[in-house]
Amino acid sequence: MLRSERARLTALYGSLLVLADGGLIALVNVLLRGGLYARISGAVTTAVPRGEFQKALVRGDRPPVPAQSPPPDQVPSPEELQSYAVTRNLSSAVEQATLHELLLVSLIALAVFAVLSIWLAWWMAGRVLRPVGVITETARRLSGANLHERIALEAPPGELKRLVDTFDGMLDRMESLVGAQRRFAANAAHELRTPLAVQRAAAEIGLAGDPPPEKVARIRERLIGIADSSEHLIESLLLLAVSEEGLEATEAVDLAALAEADLAEADPAATAHEGLTVVTDLAPLTVRGDRALLDHLIRNLLANAVRHNRPGGRIEVSTARGPAGGVLTVANTGPVIDPQDVPRLLEPFRRRAERRHTAGEGAGLGLSLVASIARAHGARLQAEANPAPGGGMTLRVRFEAQDGPAGRAI
């Protein structure tokens, strides 16, 4: 049994070439066999009787001439009949010898061409499958340490070129995902270790000796704040893990009503302190999903818009639906962001500036949670930086259109 693709392709290509060679040789033999006797007979037959024909050949005074058909009413003489018999026997002998020689030469040529065809088929199969072999060797070598390797096949456009380009694109995505996971693990370890170090320092240094009650109260408040921040971080990590697992049950959720309720429940002091203006344009938009996760999605978008805004800034919240689906949009003013930094801000624990561990500072999981919840609902999070002078970001969550009651996007 042929155990490799190259051997199978060689057998296929070689068989086709050998069959083509055999068919060509058989066709030549058939065509020659049909007209060879008539040509030989016409070449050796003369119009003179056998005796005169032999004498003329000996003397050389009368060259033979091609045979001519006798008139219909003329009866052949015995000498002519004998001459015709000699001609027929000679033509048959020459025909058999020629066909035998042609068959022998054809078989030798077929054997030579069969060997050449198999070698050529083996070479062609190797050339065709070379990119596949490169892909196989690259996949065997791949590990977390060399995900940067690429095949980068230099070849004309075609199926194998597209296959290699697709494989290289898959490696790009894998490298990006592995890098994101590494950064996530490192940042999560840092985020969880920092509050523990602060708590230990506060307990060992602040409570050393016999501190006064006022100092104990301040340290106690500090430790409680750090514990609350750690608890919020752990809850965010758990929520991120739950959203990545997908949805167990779904229901119809009105995003416009949910956003309106979250805006009503938001801390008015947060916006009043910065003098922020909130503008809403909430059209009815119903989608299917998990109400609790969608509530977290909207709350994180609103919290991000408030936290990264500027005094006297603006927040715009809108929902809309159309043939392509529904869109939830939250836009805010703020610092001017480089568009190249926007994808990085969607990763867990990524911030525009280093964390200062101040009150009200987030854990850096808000937008990554939004992206994860959106993926769980079959939606896409699109982020873009707003130009100066307003700055800030515009975040859109696009839900795919589905048939639902009253023609809404569900």
ABEGO torsion letter per residue (X at the ends): XBABAAAAAAAAAAAAAAAAAAAAAAAAAAAAAAAAAAAAAAAABBABBAAAAAAAAAAGABBBBBBBBBBAABBBBAAAAAAAAAAAAAAAAAAAAAAAAAAAAAAAAAAAAAAAAAAAAAAAAAAAAAAAAAAAAAAAABBAAAAABBAGBBBBBEAAAAAAAAAAAAAAAAAAAAAAAAAAAAAAAAAAAAAAAAAAAAAAAAABEBBBAAAAAAAAAAAAAAAAAAAAAAAAAAAAAAAAAEBABBBBBBAAAAAAAAAAABBAAAAAAAGBBBBBBBBBBBBBEBAAAAAAAAAAAAAAAAAABBBGBBBBBBBBBBAAEBBBBBBBBEBBBBAAAAAAAABBGBBABBBAGBBGBBAGAAAAAAAAAAAAAGBBBBBBBBBOAAEEBBBBBBBBBBBBBGGBBX
